[in-house]
Amino acid sequence: MFWRGVLGYLPVNIAQGVVGLLTIVLFTRVLSPEEYGAYALAFSALSLTQTVLLTWTEAAMARFFAARAEDGRLPDHFTTLYRLWGACALATPVIAGVALYALPLDAPMKVALAAAFAAVVVKSLTKLSQERRRAAGEVSGAALLDIVQTVGGFALGLILALVGLGGAAPLLGMGAISLLCLVFVLPADLGRMRGGRFDSAMARDYATYGVPVALSLILALVLSTTDRFLLAAYLGEATVGVYHAGYSLGSRTLDVVFIWLGMAGGPALVAALERGGPAALKSAAREQASFMVLLTLPAAVGLALVAPSLVELMVGEALRAGAVAVVPWIAASGWLSGVTTYYLLQAFTLGRRTPMLITAMAVPALANLILNLLLIPRFGLNGALWATTASYGVGAVAAWTLGRSAQPLPIPWATLAKAGAACLLMAAAVLILPSPGGILELILKASVGAAVYGGVALGLNIDGLRGKLSGLARRKARPA
């Protein structure tokens, strides 16, 4: 199931990866540092508002769809969830009005925030539809909806930026395309409510499951966005733009891989536990964790090694110098965050101990706040980088420690050690190469690094790699 999902969701993640990189390449050139900083802050406000108010209903849609299909109560499921969603969504304009009226913001920042709050509602409603498709096994439908939003929102946002709408442009594009998608998908989804009724007991079950998940995601957002707001307070929006450019380049590159593995891995772990018990879960989890380490650790190290040439190619000149220093630290943070989110934290959902997610995320979020308050005033941008990496390290340790009491998951220490050794040899080979700059340097270092890592990985036979490749070759050679 894991490998089928890995292949099935690959097009979505390719689209997200390409658009994520193009967003950095083009918006850092089209927008000024101040406009890009306003976009970064407004996008953080969008993510936080959606998570606080609406993400718990999205989580409940995904988690309980199969159960309601089994007991024949899907109309009640949809009626209950959409009414809960509607009640929560009503708070969005209230929050928007208070924020826009009370906060001492300049006009461009207020426009960007207004666009963000408008996008919250349509993005979440589209997400409900997408989660319904994923839960129902409609992979192609869920993938198409995701790709249209990702590509269409980026394209429209770029057009709006080119005509001068500043930091609000990417958010307006995102919201407009989500609204267009709703025109096609919402009537059918609302039709599924026909004959259903609101069930208060069902609503309590959904809240009991979904609210802890949302709270943990809020803490994750606090962890990932606190530094931006503090940088804006101490150093201004232009510094936020520099930080966000480097942060996006570092984290987005790794996020694409982790999200891809998580989309396939999460359902596979649930299926293994439900069908085969703890023994089957342990086997499936070890396989996933080993593959995750084997694939993502060299990606993070390689990203740090090619940071100067990658930033030169991808980031606009006004933000380039500062972003070079950001990428290596965020590569480390992104790897720790990805392993924590898409593997270690699965222990709490698998063990149905979602309230423990709150504690697991509160530890790094609090550490991040304290470290940023201590380090940014003294060390500026570097302080934010050090605080972020340290906080994600603390979060990984907390998730692993607490997760052992919820649902123990194996750690592939041997694979981690061997992959780490291969990365060290890769780094040594890349660091002695010349640095001609630009795309030539990027291609040279990336290709040499990949070749060295691949050769060492095969030589050490990490996670039985030689046998797996031989088996794959035999299957391909076998006549149909």
Steps between C-alpha positions, in 0.01 A plus 500: 500500500785737585674461165170528309433829674853622436444455127140625499571835665825568315345740239349717776830538674687571178253782432534632856878484483525682167252768604668540838835569337350726232325697774840578650667566164235735364339667800837594650570681173157652431436613859720734701646370830231691691221360280640148528520543876136615510401193299693274742331651805152491343545139390600410856180671623296302244651168610451578868137609456409194294666270750341664805146503363453239232773235474337279764197450272731410211673241723165353605388473136808289423496286814129407526391471136572127484319429827189689388508321165501168689204587722303666217493846659688705244216758462512562877880519477490772235214692662671503838840597363383774265288660773792489740722649231248777429472597866879525532541684170276782624779605735736578210355843404489594869869419544582680174314813608670512839846442352464757223351762729710453813848425369724796404570387144581689183262484203687229296516273804128547566416412140713185522332401826153561357584274206627235741183501710283481189697200375463312830133411449519382139826311555359308794174417324697365205719304743190331642411381152853381438514306829172333411652380172817375668302312765280342233806379307437737209871562446467653153224740609687613811821538300334701223340738750834554669688558174241750370518702821879490515575585137201728442547696821866558422435610140223743592698633795796571273280688254355709781851572632612616156212749483609650830291347779807444717508255791126430470536356147600139583223478760235642267603251232483214746156599625354566155601160363366323811170683446493388138558139607207525740268588212563150361534286814281660768152428354568125490648501849208693646268256326645225718323664796160410353299306758758554771461660841729670746610250764631653823666176615676474165609863531651430842694204362632713216602779735665258745716367217548811289555778753820348646631453147423864422658620824817307420505657154452844655806436713684382187409829333613692806827312472540585133370860498597658834841596364345696211285717724787564742735581213241746369468660844874531558647538150217587257312337214797504262688263732193276509512491119864389504430239765187370327678471164778284644260314728264417213782382277642276772180364651289473187758288319491247783128536574411372155679173570364463853142582399523249217619226738245603763204486261587139424642401838228611741216288356738205457596507869134515606416208273794296632396556862131431443554188289814346646540648846817635663733253326382604154518866601860461620604342172324762286628787715860380485478474120357851471744656744802342330388619158426847639850531648667355191325754276472817710827517696719541190244745360537722809880479504518559125272802528737656755802426281360668188335793682708781338448390140136403562416836657681682219281318249168506687480819709474860383808718539350722771450201731789281386785584737304439819323190367832318444560495875146382571484188280749268678341555840151451359613183321588356842177633653294369208641151534432487873151640445418253221614193693306618805178587317480213253637221717551563873166678557314215328533314830224713654247460217573127469457456874190725502669723756456827312489716818866407549573675171440828679772429754738373233464822301482735799856412602674622179255790454580635846872442445480687171326800656748525786806454278379755245430757770848443639697476177337733243559825693867411543589310182231608253431264209761249618323479835176399327683230304669353807174507695307326222746213457538445875122502548439236235769286659325530835171414327639181347626380838169587667295321234713187518498491881125558542408286201645188663213505751235549230606257226871407483651540153840356409797726425727360224825588676718289267355666191541842659865436586589364156311777318676755720839354410409511131397865538834587661688350206266680261567830677877444487484438126282805431705740712819438302330583169552840334228763537445665160162632614152488353337203339832341401606475865158371601502224238862405574460475876155338489605232252829419675328495839225269376753267336718478811205445734346239270829315465565496875141399573535204264841415640370498858182326382287738709165341587572210262512741207688267264248220546204733447647640179578149375144390573363803315720427200385137492135603508552742213686238298233236555279455187141604533 
